[in-house]
Amino acid sequence: MTSIKKPAVSLLKGRHITAADKRTIVEGIDWLRAEFAASVAALPEQIPDYAAMWIRRGRSSKRYNIAPTGDRDSYAVTIRENYRTDLGEKRQRDMTVTVRVANIEPLYMPSSEGTGP
């Protein structure tokens, strides 16, 4: 019987992230890979600007910016959350974390292609 391992996200640096954050990071990496697939196929020597994209999941107040760190399976993630103060003022807070992903195809980075198992 073959087993398919589920994608996993582990926190390397930063504050606690929720399970929903981890699911969104995995879905975000998949979406970015699909979004930039055509440009990578056309110009493989150019690195796509992954950090220019903000990803939101459903009606969540959080947005995610996912950028490869250069290591094959680690990513710098900025989580931006919109909220209102007790006085009704709109605010936003950013939290930056570094995560390692497993069991998911990494985003295209020329310097990391061909390294690792």
Disulfide bonds with the S-S distance in Angstrom:
none
